[in-house]
């Protein structure tokens, strides 16, 4: 097991599973490939399984190559509330579902 997996489990409140992951030689790459059956076997406690699955799904979504997702909160401009937006940054280009321009 690599340090990244250990750190992730710790940060997700699942540090008690590090020895199990080590015993099963689960690396970052293999963790990213775990399926439902393997996750169920590793996490017999449903609450822990849900926490792991949610965090793994989030990790898989943000680790897509060359794609970052930014979600802006509701902001106030000139006393008026602007709605929140989700922006996708891919290969240096900003994409969203409006005509707004996002500057970095």
DSSP file (Angstrom, degrees, kcal/mol; ACC not computed):
  #  RESIDUE AA STRUCTURE BP1 BP2  ACC     N-H-->O    O-->H-N    N-H-->O    O-->H-N    TCO  KAPPA ALPHA  PHI   PSI    X-CA   Y-CA   Z-CA
    1    1 A X              0   0    0      0, 0.0    26,-0.2     0, 0.0     2,-0.1   0.000 360.0 360.0 360.0 136.9    0.0    0.0    0.0
    2    2 A X     >  -     0   0    0     24,-0.3     4,-1.7     1,-0.1     3,-0.3  -0.458 360.0-108.9 -91.1 167.3    1.3    3.4   -0.9
    3    3 A X  H  > S+     0   0    0      1,-0.2     4,-2.9     2,-0.2     5,-0.2   0.822 114.2  61.7 -64.8 -32.5    1.3    6.5    1.4
    4    4 A X  H  > S+     0   0    0      2,-0.2     4,-2.5     1,-0.2    -1,-0.2   0.914 104.7  47.6 -61.9 -42.5   -1.3    8.2   -0.7
    5    5 A X  H  > S+     0   0    0     -3,-0.3     4,-2.7     2,-0.2     5,-0.2   0.928 112.7  49.5 -62.7 -45.3   -3.8    5.5    0.1
    6    6 A X  H  X S+     0   0    0     -4,-1.7     4,-2.3     1,-0.2    -2,-0.2   0.925 112.5  47.4 -59.7 -46.0   -3.0    5.6    3.8
    7    7 A X  H  X S+     0   0    0     -4,-2.9     4,-2.6     2,-0.2    -1,-0.2   0.892 111.8  50.4 -64.0 -40.1   -3.3    9.4    3.8
    8    8 A X  H  X S+     0   0    0     -4,-2.5     4,-1.8    -5,-0.2     6,-0.2   0.946 110.6  48.4 -63.8 -47.7   -6.6    9.3    2.0
    9    9 A X  H  <>S+     0   0    0     -4,-2.7     5,-3.2     1,-0.2     6,-0.3   0.916 113.0  48.9 -58.7 -43.0   -8.1    6.6    4.4
   10   10 A X  H ><5S+     0   0    0     -4,-2.3     3,-1.6     4,-0.3     5,-0.3   0.935 110.9  49.4 -61.0 -46.8   -6.9    8.7    7.4
   11   11 A X  H 3<5S+     0   0    0     -4,-2.6    -1,-0.2     1,-0.3    -2,-0.2   0.760 109.4  52.9 -67.4 -23.9   -8.4   11.9    6.0
   12   12 A X  T 3<5S-     0   0    0     -4,-1.8    -1,-0.3    -5,-0.2    -2,-0.2   0.385 119.7-109.1 -89.8   2.9  -11.8   10.1    5.3
   13   13 A X  T < 5S+     0   0    0     -3,-1.6    -3,-0.2    -4,-0.2     3,-0.2   0.721  93.9 108.7  77.6  20.9  -11.9    8.9    8.9
   14   14 A X    > < +     0   0    0     -5,-3.2     3,-2.1    -6,-0.2    -4,-0.3  -0.061  26.5 129.3-119.8  30.3  -11.2    5.3    7.8
   15   15 A X  G >   +     0   0    0     -6,-0.3     3,-1.7    -5,-0.3     4,-0.3   0.737  61.3  72.6 -59.8 -24.5   -7.7    5.0    9.1
   16   16 A X  G 3  S+     0   0    0      1,-0.3    -1,-0.3    -3,-0.2     4,-0.3   0.645  91.9  59.7 -66.1 -12.3   -8.5    1.7   10.9
   17   17 A X  G <> S+     0   0    0     -3,-2.1     4,-2.4     1,-0.2    -1,-0.3   0.429  74.8  94.8 -94.3   0.0   -8.6    0.1    7.5
   18   18 A X  H <> S+     0   0    0     -3,-1.7     4,-2.5     1,-0.2     5,-0.2   0.902  84.8  49.8 -61.8 -40.9   -5.0    0.8    6.5
   19   19 A X  H  > S+     0   0    0     -4,-0.3     4,-2.8    -3,-0.3    -1,-0.2   0.892 110.3  50.8 -64.2 -38.3   -3.8   -2.6    7.7
   20   20 A X  H  > S+     0   0    0     -4,-0.3     4,-1.4     2,-0.2    -2,-0.2   0.909 111.5  47.4 -64.4 -42.3   -6.5   -4.3    5.7
   21   21 A X  H  <>S+     0   0    0     -4,-2.4     5,-2.6     2,-0.2    -2,-0.2   0.906 113.2  49.0 -65.1 -40.9   -5.5   -2.4    2.6
   22   22 A X  H ><5S+     0   0    0     -4,-2.5     3,-1.7     1,-0.2    -2,-0.2   0.928 109.1  52.0 -63.2 -45.4   -1.8   -3.2    3.2
   23   23 A X  H 3<5S+     0   0    0     -4,-2.8    -1,-0.2     1,-0.3    -2,-0.2   0.792 113.1  45.4 -62.4 -28.2   -2.6   -6.9    3.8
   24   24 A X  T 3<5S-     0   0    0     -4,-1.4    -1,-0.3    -5,-0.2    -2,-0.2   0.265 110.9-122.3 -99.2  11.0   -4.5   -7.0    0.4
   25   25 A X  T < 5 +     0   0    0     -3,-1.7     2,-0.8     1,-0.2    -3,-0.2   0.867  46.2 173.2  52.4  43.3   -1.7   -5.0   -1.4
   26   26 A X      < -     0   0    0     -5,-2.6   -24,-0.3    -6,-0.1    -1,-0.2  -0.748   5.9-177.4 -88.1 112.2   -4.2   -2.3   -2.4
   27   27 A X     >  -     0   0    0     -2,-0.8     4,-2.7   -26,-0.2     5,-0.2  -0.368  45.3 -92.9 -94.7 178.5   -2.3    0.6   -4.1
   28   28 A X  H  > S+     0   0    0      2,-0.2     4,-2.1     1,-0.2     5,-0.1   0.927 127.0  50.0 -58.8 -44.8   -3.7    3.9   -5.3
   29   29 A X  H  > S+     0   0    0      1,-0.2     4,-0.6     2,-0.2    -1,-0.2   0.923 113.3  43.9 -62.9 -45.5   -4.1    2.3   -8.8
   30   30 A X  H >4 S+     0   0    0      1,-0.2     3,-0.7     2,-0.2     4,-0.4   0.870 110.5  56.2 -69.5 -33.9   -5.9   -0.7   -7.5
   31   31 A X  H >< S+     0   0    0     -4,-2.7     3,-1.3     1,-0.2    -1,-0.2   0.906 103.7  53.8 -61.7 -40.3   -8.1    1.4   -5.2
   32   32 A X  H 3< S+     0   0    0     -4,-2.1    -1,-0.2     1,-0.3    -2,-0.2   0.704 110.3  49.1 -67.2 -17.7   -9.3    3.5   -8.1
   33   33 A X  T << S+     0   0    0     -3,-0.7    -1,-0.3    -4,-0.6    -2,-0.2   0.394  80.0 128.0-101.3   1.5  -10.3    0.2   -9.8
   34   34 A X    <   -     0   0    0     -3,-1.3     2,-0.2    -4,-0.4    -3,-0.0  -0.328  45.0-152.3 -62.1 137.3  -12.2   -1.3   -6.9
   35   35 A X     >  -     0   0    0      1,-0.0     4,-2.4    -2,-0.0     5,-0.2  -0.453  32.4 -90.8-101.2 178.9  -15.8   -2.4   -7.8
   36   36 A X  H  > S+     0   0    0      1,-0.2     4,-2.4     2,-0.2     5,-0.2   0.880 123.8  51.6 -58.5 -42.9  -18.9   -2.7   -5.6
   37   37 A X  H  > S+     0   0    0      2,-0.2     4,-1.8     1,-0.2    -1,-0.2   0.915 111.8  46.2 -64.5 -43.1  -18.2   -6.3   -4.7
   38   38 A X  H  > S+     0   0    0      2,-0.2     4,-2.4     1,-0.2    -2,-0.2   0.901 112.6  50.1 -66.4 -40.6  -14.6   -5.6   -3.5
   39   39 A X  H  X S+     0   0    0     -4,-2.4     4,-2.5     1,-0.2    -2,-0.2   0.903 109.3  52.0 -64.5 -40.7  -15.7   -2.5   -1.6
   40   40 A X  H  < S+     0   0    0     -4,-2.4    -1,-0.2    -5,-0.2    -2,-0.2   0.880 111.2  47.9 -62.2 -38.2  -18.5   -4.5    0.1
   41   41 A X  H  < S+     0   0    0     -4,-1.8     3,-0.3     1,-0.2    -2,-0.2   0.893 114.9  44.5 -70.6 -39.7  -15.9   -7.2    1.1
   42   42 A X  H  < S+     0   0    0     -4,-2.4     2,-0.6     1,-0.2    -2,-0.2   0.846 120.2  40.3 -72.4 -34.2  -13.4   -4.6    2.5
   43   43 A X     <  +     0   0    0     -4,-2.5    -1,-0.2    -5,-0.2     6,-0.2  -0.767  59.2 167.5-120.5  83.6  -16.0   -2.6    4.4
   44   44 A X        +     0   0    0     -2,-0.6     2,-0.6    -3,-0.3    -1,-0.1   0.745  62.3  83.0 -69.4 -21.3  -18.6   -4.8    6.1
   45   45 A X  S  > S-     0   0    0      1,-0.2     4,-2.3     2,-0.0     3,-0.4  -0.754  77.0-146.4 -85.6 119.5  -19.9   -1.9    8.1
   46   46 A X  H  > S+     0   0    0     -2,-0.6     4,-2.7     1,-0.2     5,-0.2   0.867  94.6  54.3 -57.0 -42.7  -22.4   -0.1    5.9
   47   47 A X  H  > S+     0   0    0      1,-0.2     4,-2.1     2,-0.2    -1,-0.2   0.913 111.5  45.2 -59.6 -43.0  -21.6    3.4    7.2
   48   48 A X  H  > S+     0   0    0     -3,-0.4     4,-2.7     2,-0.2    -1,-0.2   0.885 111.8  53.1 -66.5 -38.7  -17.9    3.0    6.5
   49   49 A X  H  X S+     0   0    0     -4,-2.3     4,-2.8     2,-0.2    -2,-0.2   0.905 109.4  48.4 -63.3 -41.8  -18.7    1.5    3.1
   50   50 A X  H  X S+     0   0    0     -4,-2.7     4,-2.6     2,-0.2     5,-0.2   0.920 111.9  49.1 -65.4 -43.9  -20.8    4.6    2.2
   51   51 A X  H  X S+     0   0    0     -4,-2.1     4,-2.2    -5,-0.2     5,-0.2   0.939 114.4  45.4 -60.5 -47.4  -18.1    7.0    3.4
   52   52 A X  H  X S+     0   0    0     -4,-2.7     4,-2.9     1,-0.2     5,-0.2   0.942 113.9  48.2 -62.3 -47.9  -15.5    5.2    1.3
   53   53 A X  H  X S+     0   0    0     -4,-2.8     4,-2.7     1,-0.2     5,-0.2   0.909 111.8  49.3 -61.2 -43.9  -17.7    4.9   -1.8
   54   54 A X  H  X S+     0   0    0     -4,-2.6     4,-2.2     1,-0.2    -1,-0.2   0.932 115.1  43.8 -61.7 -46.1  -18.7    8.6   -1.7
   55   55 A X  H  X S+     0   0    0     -4,-2.2     4,-2.5    -5,-0.2    -2,-0.2   0.881 113.4  51.0 -68.6 -37.6  -15.0    9.7   -1.3
   56   56 A X  H  X S+     0   0    0     -4,-2.9     4,-2.7    -5,-0.2    -2,-0.2   0.916 110.0  50.1 -64.9 -42.7  -13.8    7.3   -3.9
   57   57 A X  H  X S+     0   0    0     -4,-2.7     4,-2.1    -5,-0.2    -2,-0.2   0.923 111.6  48.4 -60.1 -44.7  -16.5    8.6   -6.4
   58   58 A X  H  X S+     0   0    0     -4,-2.2     4,-2.2     1,-0.2    -2,-0.2   0.915 111.9  49.7 -61.3 -42.8  -15.4   12.2   -5.6
   59   59 A X  H  X S+     0   0    0     -4,-2.5     4,-1.4     1,-0.2    -2,-0.2   0.905 109.7  50.7 -63.5 -42.4  -11.8   11.3   -6.1
   60   60 A X  H  < S+     0   0    0     -4,-2.7    -1,-0.2     1,-0.2    -2,-0.2   0.890 110.8  50.2 -62.9 -38.2  -12.5    9.6   -9.4
   61   61 A X  H >< S+     0   0    0     -4,-2.1     3,-0.8     1,-0.2    -2,-0.2   0.886 113.9  42.5 -68.9 -39.4  -14.4   12.6  -10.7
   62   62 A X  H 3< S+     0   0    0     -4,-2.2    -1,-0.2     1,-0.2    -2,-0.2   0.658 105.6  64.3 -84.7 -12.8  -11.7   15.1   -9.8
   63   63 A X  T 3<  +     0   0    0     -4,-1.4    -1,-0.2    -5,-0.2     2,-0.2   0.188  68.0 129.5 -94.8  17.5   -8.9   13.0  -11.1
   64   64 A X  S X  S-     0   0    0     -3,-0.8     3,-1.5     3,-0.2     2,-0.1  -0.529  72.0 -98.3 -68.2 137.4  -10.0   13.0  -14.7
   65   65 A X  T 3  S-     0   0    0      1,-0.3    -1,-0.1    -2,-0.2     3,-0.1  -0.352  96.8  -6.7 -63.6 132.5   -7.1   14.0  -16.9
   66   66 A X  T 3  S+     0   0    0      1,-0.1    25,-1.1    -2,-0.1     2,-0.4   0.649 108.4 109.1  61.5  20.3   -7.0   17.7  -18.0
   67   67 A X  E <   +A   90   0A   0     -3,-1.5     2,-0.4    23,-0.2    -3,-0.2  -0.983  39.7 176.8-130.4 124.1  -10.4   18.5  -16.5
   68   68 A X  E     -A   89   0A   0     21,-2.2    21,-2.7    -2,-0.4     2,-0.5  -0.943  16.4-149.0-119.2 145.0  -11.0   20.5  -13.3
   69   69 A X  E     -A   88   0A   0     -2,-0.4     2,-0.5    19,-0.2    19,-0.2  -0.967  13.0-175.2-118.7 125.1  -14.4   21.4  -12.0
   70   70 A X  E     -A   87   0A   0     17,-2.8    17,-3.5    -2,-0.5     2,-0.6  -0.973   6.5-164.6-118.0 130.1  -15.0   24.7  -10.2
   71   71 A X  E     -A   86   0A   0     -2,-0.5     2,-0.3    15,-0.2    15,-0.2  -0.966  11.8-150.1-114.8 121.5  -18.3   25.5   -8.6
   72   72 A X        -     0   0    0     13,-2.8    13,-0.5    -2,-0.6     3,-0.1  -0.675  14.5-127.2 -89.6 142.3  -18.9   29.1   -7.6
   73   73 A X        -     0   0    0     -2,-0.3     2,-0.2    11,-0.2    12,-0.1  -0.297  43.9 -75.5 -75.6 169.4  -21.1   30.0   -4.7
   74   74 A X        -     0   0    0     10,-0.1     2,-0.3     7,-0.1     9,-0.2  -0.511  60.3-166.2 -62.1 130.5  -23.9   32.4   -5.0
   75   75 A X  E     -C   82   0B   0      7,-1.2     7,-3.9    -2,-0.2     2,-0.5  -0.845  17.5-129.3-122.1 159.2  -22.3   35.9   -5.1
   76   76 A X  E     -C   81   0B   0     -2,-0.3     2,-0.5     5,-0.2     5,-0.2  -0.938  22.5-178.6-112.2 123.9  -23.7   39.4   -4.7
   77   77 A X  E >  S-C   80   0B   0      3,-3.0     3,-1.8    -2,-0.5    -2,-0.0  -0.978  75.4 -16.8-123.3 117.8  -22.8   42.0   -7.3
   78   78 A X  T 3  S-     0   0    0     -2,-0.5    -1,-0.1     1,-0.3     3,-0.1   0.832 128.5 -53.3  59.0  33.0  -24.2   45.5   -6.8
   79   79 A X  T 3  S+     0   0    0      1,-0.3     2,-0.4     0, 0.0    -1,-0.3   0.375 117.5 110.1  85.0  -4.6  -26.7   44.2   -4.3
   80   80 A X  E <   -C   77   0B   0     -3,-1.8    -3,-3.0     0, 0.0     2,-0.5  -0.858  69.3-122.3-107.3 139.3  -28.1   41.6   -6.6
   81   81 A X  E     -C   76   0B   0     -2,-0.4     2,-0.4    -5,-0.2    -5,-0.2  -0.657  19.8-154.2 -82.5 126.8  -27.5   37.9   -6.1
   82   82 A X  E     -C   75   0B   0     -7,-3.9    -7,-1.2    -2,-0.5    -1,-0.0  -0.822  25.3-113.2 -95.2 138.8  -25.9   36.1   -9.0
   83   83 A X        -     0   0    0     -2,-0.4    -8,-0.1    -9,-0.2     2,-0.1  -0.282  34.2 -99.6 -69.1 157.2  -26.7   32.3   -9.2
   84   84 A X        -     0   0    0    -10,-0.1     2,-0.3   -13,-0.0   -11,-0.2  -0.431  41.7-163.4 -72.1 153.0  -24.0   29.8   -8.6
   85   85 A X        -     0   0    0    -13,-0.5   -13,-2.8   -12,-0.1     2,-0.5  -0.938  16.8-134.8-134.7 156.5  -22.3   28.2  -11.7
   86   86 A X  E     -A   71   0A   0     -2,-0.3    11,-0.5   -15,-0.2     2,-0.4  -0.972  23.1-164.5-112.9 128.2  -20.2   25.2  -12.4
   87   87 A X  E     -A   70   0A   0    -17,-3.5   -17,-2.8    -2,-0.5     2,-0.5  -0.909   7.8-154.0-114.7 139.6  -17.2   25.7  -14.6
   88   88 A X  E     -AB  69  95A   0      7,-3.2     7,-2.8    -2,-0.4     2,-0.7  -0.960   5.5-162.3-112.6 123.1  -15.2   23.1  -16.4
   89   89 A X  E     +AB  68  94A   0    -21,-2.7   -21,-2.2    -2,-0.5     2,-0.5  -0.921  16.8 170.7-108.0 115.1  -11.6   23.9  -17.2
   90   90 A X  E >   -AB  67  93A   0      3,-2.3     3,-1.9    -2,-0.7   -23,-0.2  -0.978  67.6 -19.3-130.6 119.9  -10.2   21.5  -19.8
   91   91 A X  T 3  S-     0   0    0    -25,-1.1    -1,-0.1    -2,-0.5     3,-0.1   0.849 127.6 -51.0  53.5  38.3   -6.8   22.0  -21.5
   92   92 A X  T 3  S+     0   0    0      1,-0.3     2,-0.4   -26,-0.2    -1,-0.3   0.399 114.3 113.1  85.9  -3.2   -6.8   25.7  -20.5
   93   93 A X  E <   -B   90   0A   0     -3,-1.9    -3,-2.3     2,-0.0     2,-0.5  -0.834  60.5-135.5-105.2 141.7  -10.3   26.5  -21.8
   94   94 A X  E     -B   89   0A   0     -2,-0.4     2,-0.4    -5,-0.2    -5,-0.2  -0.828  23.8-177.9 -97.8 128.3  -13.2   27.5  -19.6
   95   95 A X  E     +B   88   0A   0     -7,-2.8    -7,-3.2    -2,-0.5     2,-0.3  -0.977  12.0 148.8-124.1 138.1  -16.5   25.9  -20.4
   96   96 A X        -     0   0    0     -2,-0.4    -9,-0.1     2,-0.3   -11,-0.0  -0.892  55.3-101.0-150.6-175.8  -19.8   26.5  -18.7
   97   97 A X  S    S+     0   0    0    -11,-0.5     2,-0.2    -2,-0.3   -10,-0.1   0.183  97.6  56.2-100.2  18.7  -23.5   26.6  -19.4
   98   98 A X  S    S-     0   0    0      2,-0.2    -2,-0.3     0, 0.0   -13,-0.0  -0.736  90.1-105.6-133.0-176.6  -23.8   30.4  -19.7
   99   99 A X  S    S+     0   0    0     -2,-0.2    -2,-0.0     2,-0.1     2,-0.0   0.288  75.9 125.9 -94.4   9.4  -22.2   33.2  -21.6
  100  100 A X        -     0   0    0      1,-0.1     2,-0.5     2,-0.0    -2,-0.2  -0.303  54.5-137.2 -69.8 152.4  -20.2   34.3  -18.6
  101  101 A X        -     0   0    0     -6,-0.0     2,-0.5     2,-0.0    -2,-0.1  -0.941  10.9-153.9-111.9 133.0  -16.4   34.7  -18.8
  102  102 A X        -     0   0    0     -2,-0.5     2,-0.4    -8,-0.0    -8,-0.1  -0.930   8.4-161.4-109.9 123.6  -14.2   33.5  -16.0
  103  103 A X              0   0    0     -2,-0.5    -2,-0.0     1,-0.1     0, 0.0  -0.839 360.0 360.0-105.2 142.1  -10.8   35.2  -15.5
  104  104 A X              0   0    0     -2,-0.4    -1,-0.1     0, 0.0    -2,-0.0   0.366 360.0 360.0-106.2 360.0   -8.0   33.6  -13.6
